Amino acid sequence: MRERQVHGERDAEMRSGALLAAGFVGIAVVFAVWWFGPGLFAGAPSIDGRVVEATVVESAPCSEPNATAVVEFSAGADRREAPLDACGHGEDERIDIAVPESGEKVYSADVAKQYHDWYRPVGLVLVALSCLGGAVYASVITRAGGRVT
């Protein structure tokens, strides 16, 4: 009887030690991910040049590889046309584009801005949930006495 009690106490100590270690590692991982900054899950929005409103002149179907639409926008006093790496926009649709300094090819400004502010908190929550899952797994393993079937 005494042997069973000692064995039970040792199992409880092992379980609490494993949970404490898994919790500590999880907190350390979440802190390290937070510390490395916003660039870990998403870099800064990469909009080169200026953002202007454009009108789709020629749409491109998304079934083609490397689909390129043509847009028209104001560049100072004159109107310009440029290729846009995008598909699925309808003709005469108004969209925001980023015009680089070279101005040869433009791209959608929404691609660089859309949901950027949500990447970091969602990423941190997912890392925290994976750490919690690891702690629960460690608890299950220690309760099973190290036997996984």
Phi and psi in degrees as GROMACS dihedral restraints (atoms count N, CA, C in turn):
[ dihedral_restraints ]
;  ai    aj    ak    al  type     phi  dphi    fc
    3     4     5     6     1   -64.2    20    10
    4     5     6     7     1   -37.2    20    10
    6     7     8     9     1   -63.6    20    10
    7     8     9    10     1   -40.5    20    10
    9    10    11    12     1   -64.5    20    10
   10    11    12    13     1   -38.6    20    10
   12    13    14    15     1   -67.4    20    10
   13    14    15    16     1   -43.1    20    10
   15    16    17    18     1   -65.2    20    10
   16    17    18    19     1   -41.6    20    10
   18    19    20    21     1   -63.4    20    10
   19    20    21    22     1   -40.0    20    10
   21    22    23    24     1   -66.2    20    10
   22    23    24    25     1   -39.9    20    10
   24    25    26    27     1   -65.0    20    10
   25    26    27    28     1   -39.9    20    10
   27    28    29    30     1   -66.5    20    10
   28    29    30    31     1   -38.7    20    10
   30    31    32    33     1   -64.6    20    10
   31    32    33    34     1   -41.1    20    10
   33    34    35    36     1   -64.3    20    10
   34    35    36    37     1   -40.8    20    10
   36    37    38    39     1   -64.1    20    10
   37    38    39    40     1   -41.3    20    10
   39    40    41    42     1   -65.5    20    10
   40    41    42    43     1   -41.7    20    10
   42    43    44    45     1   -64.5    20    10
   43    44    45    46     1   -45.5    20    10
   45    46    47    48     1   -67.1    20    10
   46    47    48    49     1   -36.5    20    10
   48    49    50    51     1   -65.4    20    10
   49    50    51    52     1   -41.6    20    10
   51    52    53    54     1   -66.6    20    10
   52    53    54    55     1   -41.7    20    10
   54    55    56    57     1   -66.3    20    10
   55    56    57    58     1   -39.9    20    10
   57    58    59    60     1   -63.8    20    10
   58    59    60    61     1   -43.6    20    10
   60    61    62    63     1   -65.2    20    10
   61    62    63    64     1   -43.9    20    10
   63    64    65    66     1   -65.0    20    10
   64    65    66    67     1   -40.0    20    10
   66    67    68    69     1   -64.8    20    10
   67    68    69    70     1   -41.9    20    10
   69    70    71    72     1   -63.6    20    10
   70    71    72    73     1   -44.5    20    10
   72    73    74    75     1   -63.6    20    10
   73    74    75    76     1   -40.8    20    10
   75    76    77    78     1   -61.8    20    10
   76    77    78    79     1   -44.9    20    10
   78    79    80    81     1   -64.2    20    10
   79    80    81    82     1   -40.6    20    10
   81    82    83    84     1   -63.8    20    10
   82    83    84    85     1   -40.1    20    10
   84    85    86    87     1   -66.0    20    10
   85    86    87    88     1   -46.3    20    10
   87    88    89    90     1   -62.5    20    10
   88    89    90    91     1   -41.4    20    10
   90    91    92    93     1   -64.4    20    10
   91    92    93    94     1   -42.1    20    10
   93    94    95    96     1   -63.9    20    10
   94    95    96    97     1   -40.6    20    10
   96    97    98    99     1   -65.1    20    10
   97    98    99   100     1   -42.0    20    10
   99   100   101   102     1   -64.9    20    10
  100   101   102   103     1   -39.5    20    10
  102   103   104   105     1   -65.9    20    10
  103   104   105   106     1   -35.6    20    10
  105   106   107   108     1   -68.3    20    10
  106   107   108   109     1   -11.1    20    10
  108   109   110   111     1    95.1    20    10
  109   110   111   112     1   178.5    20    10
  111   112   113   114     1   -66.7    20    10
  112   113   114   115     1   -20.0    20    10
  114   115   116   117     1   -71.1    20    10
  115   116   117   118     1   -10.4    20    10
  117   118   119   120     1   -69.7    20    10
  118   119   120   121     1   -43.0    20    10
  120   121   122   123     1   -98.5    20    10
  121   122   123   124     1   -28.3    20    10
  123   124   125   126     1  -159.2    20    10
  124   125   126   127     1   131.1    20    10
  126   127   128   129     1   -74.8    20    10
  127   128   129   130     1   175.5    20    10
  129   130   131   132     1   -63.6    20    10
  130   131   132   133     1   147.5    20    10
  132   133   134   135     1   -54.7    20    10
  133   134   135   136     1   130.7    20    10
  135   136   137   138     1  -104.0    20    10
  136   137   138   139     1    67.6    20    10
  138   139   140   141     1   -97.3    20    10
  139   140   141   142     1   106.2    20    10
  141   142   143   144     1   -90.4    20    10
  142   143   144   145     1   140.6    20    10
  144   145   146   147     1    83.6    20    10
  145   146   147   148     1  -152.7    20    10
  147   148   149   150     1  -112.6    20    10
  148   149   150   151     1   155.2    20    10
  150   151   152   153     1  -101.2    20    10
  151   152   153   154     1   126.1    20    10
  153   154   155   156     1  -132.5    20    10
  154   155   156   157     1   164.3    20    10
  156   157   158   159     1   -90.1    20    10
  157   158   159   160     1   137.0    20    10
  159   160   161   162     1  -131.4    20    10
  160   161   162   163     1   162.5    20    10
  162   163   164   165     1  -116.2    20    10
  163   164   165   166     1   132.7    20    10
  165   166   167   168     1   -73.8    20    10
  166   167   168   169     1   120.5    20    10
  168   169   170   171     1   -92.8    20    10
  169   170   171   172     1   -41.4    20    10
  171   172   173   174     1  -135.1    20    10
  172   173   174   175     1   116.8    20    10
  174   175   176   177     1   -84.7    20    10
  175   176   177   178     1   163.1    20    10
  177   178   179   180     1  -126.9    20    10
  178   179   180   181     1   132.0    20    10
  180   181   182   183     1   -72.3    20    10
  181   182   183   184     1   145.9    20    10
  183   184   185   186     1   -76.8    20    10
  184   185   186   187     1    -6.1    20    10
  186   187   188   189     1   -78.3    20    10
  187   188   189   190     1   -14.6    20    10
  189   190   191   192     1   -88.7    20    10
  190   191   192   193     1   140.6    20    10
  192   193   194   195     1   -71.3    20    10
  193   194   195   196     1   145.2    20    10
  195   196   197   198     1    53.7    20    10
  196   197   198   199     1    45.9    20    10
  198   199   200   201     1   -63.7    20    10
  199   200   201   202     1   135.4    20    10
  201   202   203   204     1  -133.8    20    10
  202   203   204   205     1   121.4    20    10
  204   205   206   207     1   -92.6    20    10
  205   206   207   208     1   168.5    20    10
  207   208   209   210     1  -118.8    20    10
  208   209   210   211     1   131.0    20    10
  210   211   212   213     1  -122.5    20    10
  211   212   213   214     1   156.5    20    10
  213   214   215   216     1  -119.4    20    10
  214   215   216   217     1   135.2    20    10
  216   217   218   219     1  -147.9    20    10
  217   218   219   220     1   166.0    20    10
  219   220   221   222     1   -87.4    20    10
  220   221   222   223     1   128.9    20    10
  222   223   224   225     1  -121.7    20    10
  223   224   225   226     1    86.9    20    10
  225   226   227   228     1    76.4    20    10
  226   227   228   229     1  -123.6    20    10
  228   229   230   231     1   -89.2    20    10
  229   230   231   232     1   -18.9    20    10
  231   232   233   234     1  -108.2    20    10
  232   233   234   235     1   164.3    20    10
  234   235   236   237     1   -98.6    20    10
  235   236   237   238     1   139.7    20    10
  237   238   239   240     1  -127.3    20    10
  238   239   240   241     1   155.7    20    10
  240   241   242   243     1  -115.5    20    10
  241   242   243   244     1   144.6    20    10
  243   244   245   246     1  -151.4    20    10
  244   245   246   247     1   153.3    20    10
  246   247   248   249     1   -74.4    20    10
  247   248   249   250     1   146.1    20    10
  249   250   251   252     1  -126.7    20    10
  250   251   252   253     1   124.9    20    10
  252   253   254   255     1   -74.4    20    10
  253   254   255   256     1    80.8    20    10
  255   256   257   258     1  -161.9    20    10
  256   257   258   259     1   160.3    20    10
  258   259   260   261     1  -141.6    20    10
  259   260   261   262     1   165.7    20    10
  261   262   263   264     1    87.6    20    10
  262   263   264   265     1    -3.9    20    10
  264   265   266   267     1   -82.7    20    10
  265   266   267   268     1   141.1    20    10
  267   268   269   270     1   -84.1    20    10
  268   269   270   271     1   155.8    20    10
  270   271   272   273     1   -62.7    20    10
  271   272   273   274     1   145.7    20    10
  273   274   275   276     1    67.3    20    10
  274   275   276   277     1    11.0    20    10
  276   277   278   279     1   -77.9    20    10
  277   278   279   280     1   139.2    20    10
  279   280   281   282     1   -98.3    20    10
  280   281   282   283     1   127.9    20    10
  282   283   284   285     1  -136.5    20    10
  283   284   285   286     1   159.7    20    10
  285   286   287   288     1   -90.5    20    10
  286   287   288   289     1   132.9    20    10
  288   289   290   291     1  -126.1    20    10
  289   290   291   292     1   157.4    20    10
  291   292   293   294     1  -104.0    20    10
  292   293   294   295     1   125.5    20    10
  294   295   296   297     1  -106.6    20    10
  295   296   297   298     1   110.0    20    10
  297   298   299   300     1   -68.2    20    10
  298   299   300   301     1   167.2    20    10
  300   301   302   303     1   -59.0    20    10
  301   302   303   304     1   -37.0    20    10
  303   304   305   306     1   -67.8    20    10
  304   305   306   307     1   -36.0    20    10
  306   307   308   309     1    72.6    20    10
  307   308   309   310     1     9.1    20    10
  309   310   311   312     1   -72.4    20    10
  310   311   312   313     1   -49.1    20    10
  312   313   314   315     1  -130.9    20    10
  313   314   315   316     1   135.9    20    10
  315   316   317   318     1  -107.3    20    10
  316   317   318   319     1   164.2    20    10
  318   319   320   321     1  -141.5    20    10
  319   320   321   322     1   163.2    20    10
  321   322   323   324     1   -68.5    20    10
  322   323   324   325     1   129.1    20    10
  324   325   326   327     1   -72.4    20    10
  325   326   327   328     1   -26.0    20    10
  327   328   329   330     1   -65.9    20    10
  328   329   330   331     1   -29.6    20    10
  330   331   332   333     1   -61.8    20    10
  331   332   333   334     1   -41.2    20    10
  333   334   335   336     1   -78.8    20    10
  334   335   336   337     1   -27.2    20    10
  336   337   338   339     1   -97.4    20    10
  337   338   339   340     1   -30.3    20    10
  339   340   341   342     1   -63.3    20    10
  340   341   342   343     1   125.9    20    10
  342   343   344   345     1    62.2    20    10
  343   344   345   346     1    10.4    20    10
  345   346   347   348     1   -60.4    20    10
  346   347   348   349     1   -37.9    20    10
  348   349   350   351     1   -70.4    20    10
  349   350   351   352     1   -16.8    20    10
  351   352   353   354     1   -92.1    20    10
  352   353   354   355     1   -15.1    20    10
  354   355   356   357     1   -60.5    20    10
  355   356   357   358     1   -46.4    20    10
  357   358   359   360     1   -66.6    20    10
  358   359   360   361     1   -53.4    20    10
  360   361   362   363     1   -64.0    20    10
  361   362   363   364     1   -37.5    20    10
  363   364   365   366     1   -66.0    20    10
  364   365   366   367     1   -41.1    20    10
  366   367   368   369     1   -62.3    20    10
  367   368   369   370     1   -42.3    20    10
  369   370   371   372     1   -65.0    20    10
  370   371   372   373     1   -39.3    20    10
  372   373   374   375     1   -64.5    20    10
  373   374   375   376     1   -41.4    20    10
  375   376   377   378     1   -65.7    20    10
  376   377   378   379     1   -38.8    20    10
  378   379   380   381     1   -64.4    20    10
  379   380   381   382     1   -43.6    20    10
  381   382   383   384     1   -62.4    20    10
  382   383   384   385     1   -41.1    20    10
  384   385   386   387     1   -66.0    20    10
  385   386   387   388     1   -36.7    20    10
  387   388   389   390     1   -68.6    20    10
  388   389   390   391     1   -35.1    20    10
  390   391   392   393     1   -65.6    20    10
  391   392   393   394     1   -41.0    20    10
  393   394   395   396     1   -62.8    20    10
  394   395   396   397     1   -41.3    20    10
  396   397   398   399     1   -61.4    20    10
  397   398   399   400     1   -39.7    20    10
  399   400   401   402     1   -64.7    20    10
  400   401   402   403     1   -38.8    20    10
  402   403   404   405     1   -65.6    20    10
  403   404   405   406     1   -41.4    20    10
  405   406   407   408     1   -64.6    20    10
  406   407   408   409     1   -40.3    20    10
  408   409   410   411     1   -63.6    20    10
  409   410   411   412     1   -41.5    20    10
  411   412   413   414     1   -62.2    20    10
  412   413   414   415     1   -38.0    20    10
  414   415   416   417     1   -64.3    20    10
  415   416   417   418     1   -42.8    20    10
  417   418   419   420     1   -64.5    20    10
  418   419   420   421     1   -42.4    20    10
  420   421   422   423     1   -64.2    20    10
  421   422   423   424     1   -44.1    20    10
  423   424   425   426     1   -69.8    20    10
  424   425   426   427     1   -31.8    20    10
  426   427   428   429     1   -68.6    20    10
  427   428   429   430     1   -32.9    20    10
  429   430   431   432     1   -80.9    20    10
  430   431   432   433     1     1.9    20    10
  432   433   434   435     1    74.1    20    10
  433   434   435   436     1    23.9    20    10
  435   436   437   438     1    85.2    20    10
  436   437   438   439     1     2.0    20    10
  438   439   440   441     1   -96.9    20    10
  439   440   441   442     1   121.6    20    10
  441   442   443   444     1  -118.1    20    10
  442   443   444   445     1   124.2    20    10
